[in-house]
Every structure is written in structure tokens, then in C-alpha cells.
Amino acid sequence: MLEILFLLLPLAFYSGWRTAYKKNRSNQTATTEVSTRLVQGINFLLNEEPDKALDVFLEAPSLDAQTAETFLVLGKMFRNRGEVNRALRLHQHLVARPDLTNNQRQVAMLALGEDFFAAGLLDRAESVFNELIKTYPKNTAACIPLRRIYEQLREWEKAFILTECSVIDKTERIRLMAHYLCEQVEELLAKNQLFQVDEKLKKALSIYPQSVRVQTLFAELALARGERSAALKYFRQALMYDQRLLSSLVKRLLTVFTQPIELQQLYEVINSEYRRNPDVKMLPALTAIAQEVGQGSSLLPVIHQHLQHELGNVQTLACSARYLSSESDTKAALSELSLALGRLANTLPRFQCANCGYKLHEYVWRCPACHHWDSVQSQ
């Protein structure tokens, strides 16, 4: 509680000073009472009795600007320490007081909404933030936490609307708007509402033309309509924007494109992208498709090149060992090594969030740990 003591002591000194120099007798009495309550509250905090301290603070007959600010900081400190119930009690009391200025009330309402959010009471937090935005339209501070609530509730349309007031950076704003539309598209695709999917995707494309996710969803829409060549075109466009998708898309691609002609076209697309920008992390996906079209042996020089000059990863080593076992004299040993490396590869996460370091086995657009968009990368 020492940090709270350092926070409140200046206010106690201020109140004592003001008490000593005020000429008006009634003001002297009031400020003396405030100063006395602060000292009592500090004593309770030092004695690890925060509830008694709260009782003393909340019974103050009047608040000036510095006292109100101190109470707000104290409430935030309670919330950061995980004492959400105490923070709620303090901020609810402040919001209910009739002697707060408009600015103080707005700050108190914002803090109260954040308390409810921290407590997991999303409906209560949503109500407070909406009331704050409605009552004080020029105050946009509530837009950010309210948008995050709608993300958790998967109310993507409401989150989309709030991007305008909650995200200052234009690049970040259009990226989020595209993701919110894509989330709606995936829900519509599951319901086979293809006309609405098309409208949403066109809107997303107009907002963020370079979105990889929009291209992959256009491919899924084309597949739903039976337009397989168009789907392959969209998949290729997505890979041109971001090659990291290949490792997560390969199973989907091999499931969808099963005809020999389609598989050959798919191999040509992937091989072309690899030649354009060789990346050792693409090798497992490339070899998987090459095997389907009987082109596995053509990749042996590429594998040798990677083994000699690239560090690679476990997946790459497993796939390389499997290929080399077919041409080596120690075929049995290499096959065993391939199986062992394959088992190891299956236990390791393939993706990691660049923002928080969270590791995942499957690619996702939004990190489930820190909730950042487009931060997941292959490792």
C-alpha cells in the first residue's frame, strides 16, 4: 500500500495548507474535515484495511478537483491490483455524486466501464460505454474498450462502426475494418448466404485491396459457386501477397483440387511462387503437392540446396529426410529418421504471435492471447 500513501500524501498536505490559509470559516471547516478523512484513510490503507479506508473516502461531504482526481487514480490502482470490487464501489459512488463536473463525470464513467470489463460483466460495461458516448458525443475515449467488447461478443458490425472513432491510424483502421467484414463473411458462408457474402467481400476489397484474407474468402466463395478455376486464381493472388499462408492452406488445397489437371495447375502455381521468392519454410507444402502430381524427384536438388545453406525448421528437415531416403544407400536409417522427425514435427507449434509470443498449431487471423490482428507468423 506504500504507493497509495505516496499518492495521497500530497493531497493531505494540500488540504492542510488550504485549511490554514482559508479566510472563510465555513470553508475552513469543510477542508479540515476532508484533510482529516484523508489522514484516516491513509492510516487504514497502511494497516491493510482497504475497505475501512474506502468507507472514509466515500463519506466525504464534498469533492474538489484534486480530491476527485485522487479517488479516480486510487480506483484504477485497485483495478490493476485485481481488486475489482473495490474499484467498482469507488467509481460507482463517484458517478452517483451530484457535485462532479462534466469532465470528472466522464472520466468516472469511463473508469466504471473498465471496471465492469475487468470483472467480465460485458453487458454492464457495454451499457456504461454506450451511455457515455450518447451523453457526451465528443468524448470518444469509450470507443476503444467498447469495440473490444464487440470483438469478444463477435458483434462484428458494431465493431466495424466503431473503428472510425477508435482507431486513429488509417492503415490500422482499414485493416481492422476488412477483418470485421471477413468475420461476417465466414458466418454467412457457413449459412450458404452467397449473395450477402459477395456484397461483404466487395466492400472489404474496396476498403483494403491488399488484404490476403479477402482473397482467400473470394476463393471460398468461388468454390461454393462451383467456379474452381476462379478459386485457384484467388488462392494464387493470396499467396502472392503472403507466402506464409501456404503451410496453412496446403491441406485445404489438396482436399479441394483433386483432379489431375487441377493438381498440376496447383503445383505450377505453388512452384512458381516458390521460384519467385524461395523460402525454406515453403518446402514441406511444396513437396506435399509435388508428390501428388508425381514431381517429387524434381525437388531433390532444391532439398540439397536448402540442407547445405539454410537452417530450416523441424518440418523442413523431416520432409528433406523423407525425400533423401529414396536415393540414399542408407535408406532404412533415413526412413527411420524421417519418421522420428515427423513425429517431433507434429508436436511442435507451427505458428507464433509476433506481438506476444503465443504459439499455435494452426494459423489464425487474430491472436487468441493478445487479440492483435495479423500478428501470427510461421516459425
C-alpha positions in Angstrom: 0.0 0.0 0.0 3.0 2.3 0.0 2.3 3.5 -3.5 -1.2 4.6 -2.3 0.4 6.5 0.6 2.7 8.4 -1.8 -0.3 9.2 -4.0 -2.5 10.6 -1.1 0.1 12.4 1.0 0.4 15.4 -1.4 -3.4 15.8 -1.3 -3.3 15.7 2.5 -0.7 18.4 2.6 -2.6 20.4 0.1 -5.8 20.2 2.2 -4.0 21.1 5.4 -2.3 24.1 3.7 -5.6 25.3 2.3 -7.3 24.9 5.7 -4.6 27.0 7.3 -4.9 29.9 4.9 -8.6 30.0 4.0 -10.3 33.1 5.5 -13.9 31.8 5.2 -14.8 30.0 8.3 -17.2 27.5 6.6 -14.6 26.6 4.0 -12.1 26.1 6.8 -14.4 23.6 8.5 -15.1 21.7 5.3 -11.5 21.4 4.2 -10.4 20.5 7.6 -12.8 17.6 7.5 -11.5 16.5 4.1 -7.9 16.6 5.4 -8.9 14.6 8.5 -10.6 12.0 6.4 -7.6 11.6 4.1 -5.3 11.1 7.1 -7.7 8.5 8.5 -8.0 6.8 5.1 -4.2 6.7 4.8 -3.9 5.1 8.2 -6.4 2.4 7.2 -4.5 1.7 4.0 -1.2 1.4 5.8 -2.9 -1.1 8.2 -4.0 -3.2 5.2 -7.7 -2.3 5.8 -8.7 -1.0 2.4 -12.5 -1.5 3.0 -12.4 0.8 6.0 -10.3 3.3 4.0 -12.9 3.2 1.3 -15.7 3.9 3.8 -13.8 7.0 5.0 -13.1 8.3 1.5 -16.6 7.8 0.2 -18.2 9.6 3.1 -16.5 12.9 2.2 -19.2 15.6 2.1 -17.8 17.3 -0.9 -15.1 16.9 -3.6 -12.8 19.3 -5.2 -10.9 18.7 -8.4 -7.8 17.3 -6.8 -9.7 15.0 -4.4 -11.8 13.6 -7.3 -8.6 13.0 -9.3 -7.0 11.2 -6.4 -10.1 9.0 -6.0 -10.0 8.1 -9.7 -6.3 7.1 -9.6 -7.0 5.1 -6.4 -9.8 3.3 -8.1 -7.6 2.5 -11.1 -4.9 1.2 -8.7 -7.4 -1.1 -7.1 -8.4 -2.5 -10.5 -4.8 -3.0 -11.6 -4.2 -4.9 -8.4 -7.1 -7.2 -9.2 -9.4 -5.7 -6.5 -12.2 -5.0 -9.0 -15.0 -5.0 -6.4 -13.3 -2.1 -4.5 -12.7 -0.2 -7.8 -16.4 -0.7 -8.7 -17.6 0.6 -5.4 -15.4 3.7 -5.6 -16.3 4.6 -9.2 -20.0 3.9 -8.8 -20.0 6.2 -5.9 -18.3 8.9 -7.9 -20.6 8.6 -10.8 -23.6 9.0 -8.5 -22.3 12.2 -6.9 -24.1 15.4 -7.9 -21.1 17.6 -7.3 -18.9 16.3 -10.1 -18.1 18.4 -13.1 -18.8 17.2 -16.6 -15.2 16.3 -17.2 -14.9 14.4 -13.9 -18.1 12.5 -14.6 -16.9 11.4 -18.0 -13.6 10.1 -16.5 -15.5 8.4 -13.7 -17.9 6.7 -16.2 -15.0 5.5 -18.3 -13.3 4.1 -15.3 -16.6 2.4 -14.2 -17.0 0.8 -17.6 -13.4 -0.5 -17.5 -14.1 -2.0 -14.0 -17.1 -3.9 -15.4 -15.0 -5.1 -18.3 -12.2 -6.3 -16.0 -14.8 -8.1 -14.0 -16.1 -9.9 -17.1 -19.5 -8.1 -16.9 -19.5 -7.2 -20.6 -23.2 -6.3 -20.8 -22.8 -3.8 -17.9 -19.6 -2.4 -19.4 -21.3 -2.0 -22.8 -24.2 -0.2 -21.2 -21.9 2.3 -19.4 -19.7 3.0 -22.5 -22.8 3.5 -24.7 -24.3 5.9 -22.2 -21.1 7.8 -22.1 -20.9 8.1 -25.9 -24.6 9.1 -26.1 -24.4 11.7 -23.3 -21.1 13.1 -24.4 -20.8 12.7 -28.2 -17.5 14.5 -28.4 -15.9 12.1 -25.9 -14.5 9.2 -28.0 -12.5 7.6 -25.2 -15.1 4.9 -24.7 -14.9 3.8 -28.4 -11.8 1.6 -28.0 -13.0 -0.5 -25.0 -16.5 -0.7 -26.5 -15.0 -2.0 -29.8 -13.1 -4.7 -27.9 -16.2 -5.8 -26.1 -17.9 -6.2 -29.5 -14.9 -8.2 -30.7 -15.4 -10.6 -27.7 -19.1 -10.8 -28.3 -18.5 -11.4 -32.1 -20.8 -8.5 -32.9 -18.7 -7.6 -35.9 -21.0 -5.0 -37.5 -21.0 -2.9 -34.3 -17.2 -3.2 -34.0 -16.9 -2.1 -37.7 -18.9 1.1 -37.0 -16.7 1.9 -34.0 -13.4 1.8 -36.0 -13.9 5.3 -37.2 -13.8 6.8 -33.7 -11.5 4.3 -32.1 -8.5 3.9 -34.5 -6.5 7.0 -35.5 -4.0 5.3 -37.8 -5.6 5.0 -41.2 -3.7 1.8 -42.2 -4.7 0.1 -39.0 -8.2 1.3 -39.3 -8.8 -0.1 -42.8 -7.1 -3.4 -41.8 -9.5 -3.8 -38.9 -12.5 -2.9 -41.0 -11.5 -5.6 -43.5 -11.1 -8.2 -40.8 -14.6 -7.4 -39.3 -16.2 -7.8 -42.7 -14.3 -11.0 -43.2 -15.6 -12.4 -39.9 -19.1 -11.6 -41.1 -18.4 -13.3 -44.4 -17.3 -16.5 -42.7 -20.5 -16.7 -40.8 -22.5 -16.0 -43.9 -20.6 -18.7 -45.8 -21.5 -21.2 -43.1 -25.1 -20.4 -43.8 -24.6 -20.5 -47.6 -25.8 -16.9 -48.0 -23.7 -16.4 -51.0 -25.2 -13.1 -52.2 -24.5 -11.4 -48.9 -21.0 -12.9 -48.9 -20.3 -11.3 -52.3 -21.5 -7.9 -51.1 -19.5 -8.0 -48.0 -16.3 -9.1 -49.8 -16.7 -6.4 -52.4 -17.0 -3.9 -49.6 -13.9 -5.3 -47.9 -11.9 -5.3 -51.1 -12.8 -1.6 -51.7 -11.6 -0.8 -48.2 -8.4 -2.9 -48.2 -7.4 -4.2 -51.7 -4.2 -5.9 -50.5 -6.0 -8.0 -47.9 -4.8 -11.6 -48.1 -7.9 -12.8 -46.1 -10.3 -11.2 -48.6 -8.6 -13.0 -51.5 -8.9 -16.4 -49.7 -12.5 -15.8 -48.9 -13.2 -14.8 -52.6 -11.6 -18.2 -53.4 -14.0 -19.9 -50.9 -16.9 -18.1 -52.5 -15.9 -19.2 -55.9 -15.7 -22.8 -54.7 -19.2 -22.5 -53.2 -20.4 -21.4 -56.6 -18.6 -24.2 -58.4 -16.1 -21.9 -60.0 -12.9 -23.9 -59.4 -10.6 -22.1 -61.8 -11.5 -18.8 -60.3 -10.9 -20.2 -56.8 -7.4 -21.2 -57.8 -6.8 -17.8 -59.2 -7.8 -16.1 -55.9 -5.7 -18.6 -53.9 -2.7 -17.7 -56.1 -3.3 -14.0 -55.6 -3.4 -14.5 -51.8 -0.1 -16.4 -51.9 1.5 -13.6 -53.9 0.5 -11.2 -51.1 1.7 -13.5 -48.3 3.5 -16.8 -48.7 3.1 -17.8 -45.1 -0.4 -18.9 -45.9 0.8 -21.8 -47.9 1.6 -24.0 -44.9 -1.9 -23.5 -43.5 -3.7 -23.8 -46.9 -2.0 -26.9 -48.3 -4.4 -29.4 -46.7 -7.4 -27.3 -47.9 -5.9 -27.0 -51.4 -5.2 -30.8 -51.7 -8.7 -31.5 -50.4 -10.4 -29.2 -52.9 -8.3 -29.7 -56.0 -8.3 -33.5 -56.6 -8.5 -33.8 -60.4 -5.1 -34.5 -62.2 -5.3 -31.3 -64.3 -6.2 -29.2 -61.2 -3.4 -30.7 -59.2 -0.9 -30.0 -62.0 -2.1 -26.4 -62.2 -1.9 -26.1 -58.4 1.7 -27.4 -58.4 2.6 -24.9 -61.2 1.2 -22.1 -59.1 3.0 -23.1 -55.9 6.2 -23.9 -57.7 6.1 -20.5 -59.5 5.6 -18.7 -56.2 8.5 -20.6 -54.6 10.8 -19.8 -57.6 9.8 -16.1 -57.3 10.7 -16.0 -53.6 12.5 -19.1 -52.4 11.7 -19.7 -48.7 12.7 -22.9 -46.9 9.5 -22.8 -44.9 7.5 -23.4 -48.1 9.3 -26.6 -48.7 7.0 -29.0 -46.8 3.9 -27.7 -48.6 5.6 -27.7 -51.9 6.8 -31.3 -51.6 3.4 -32.4 -50.5 1.8 -31.1 -53.7 4.8 -32.3 -55.8 4.2 -35.8 -54.5 0.5 -35.7 -55.6 1.5 -34.9 -59.2 4.5 -37.3 -59.3 7.1 -34.5 -59.4 8.8 -35.3 -56.1 12.1 -36.2 -57.6 12.4 -32.8 -59.3 12.8 -31.2 -55.9 15.9 -33.2 -54.8 18.3 -30.5 -56.0 16.3 -27.9 -54.1 16.4 -30.0 -50.9 20.1 -30.5 -51.2 20.5 -26.7 -51.6 18.5 -26.0 -48.5 20.2 -28.6 -46.4 23.6 -27.1 -47.4 22.8 -23.4 -47.0 19.6 -23.0 -44.9 18.9 -23.5 -41.3 15.3 -24.5 -41.9 13.0 -25.9 -39.2 11.9 -29.3 -38.0 9.2 -29.7 -40.6 11.7 -28.9 -43.3 14.2 -31.4 -42.0 11.6 -34.1 -41.7 10.5 -33.6 -45.3 14.1 -33.4 -46.5 15.0 -36.7 -44.8 11.9 -38.4 -46.3 13.0 -37.3 -49.8 16.7 -38.2 -49.3 15.8 -41.7 -48.1 14.6 -42.6 -51.6 18.1 -42.0 -53.1 20.5 -42.9 -50.3 22.2 -46.2 -49.7 21.2 -45.9 -46.0 17.6 -45.8 -47.0 16.3 -47.6 -43.9 18.2 -45.3 -41.5 17.0 -42.2 -43.2 13.4 -43.5 -43.3 13.5 -44.1 -39.6 15.0 -40.6 -39.1 12.2 -39.2 -41.2 9.5 -40.9 -39.1 11.1 -39.7 -35.9 11.4 -36.1 -37.1 7.9 -36.3 -38.4 6.6 -37.3 -35.0 8.5 -34.5 -33.4 7.3 -32.0 -36.0 3.7 -32.9 -35.2 4.2 -32.0 -31.6 5.6 -28.5 -32.2 3.6 -25.3 -32.8 4.0 -24.1 -36.3 3.0 -20.5 -35.7 3.8 -17.8 -33.2 2.4 -14.4 -32.4 5.0 -11.7 -33.2 3.4 -9.4 -30.7 3.1 -11.5 -27.5 5.0 -14.8 -28.4 1.9 -17.0 -28.1 2.4 -20.3 -30.0 -0.3 -22.0 -32.0 -0.6 -25.2 -34.1 -3.0 -23.6 -36.6 -2.9 -20.2 -38.4 -5.5 -17.7 -37.1 -6.1 -14.1 -38.1 -6.3 -12.8 -34.6 -4.1 -13.9 -31.7 -6.2 -15.5 -29.0 -3.8 -14.3 -26.3 -3.2 -10.6 -27.0 -6.0 -10.1 -29.6 -3.8 -8.4 -32.2 -4.8 -8.9 -35.8 -2.3 -10.2 -38.5 0.4 -10.8 -35.9 0.6 -14.6 -36.2 3.6 -15.8 -38.2 5.1 -19.2 -39.1 8.2 -20.2 -37.2 
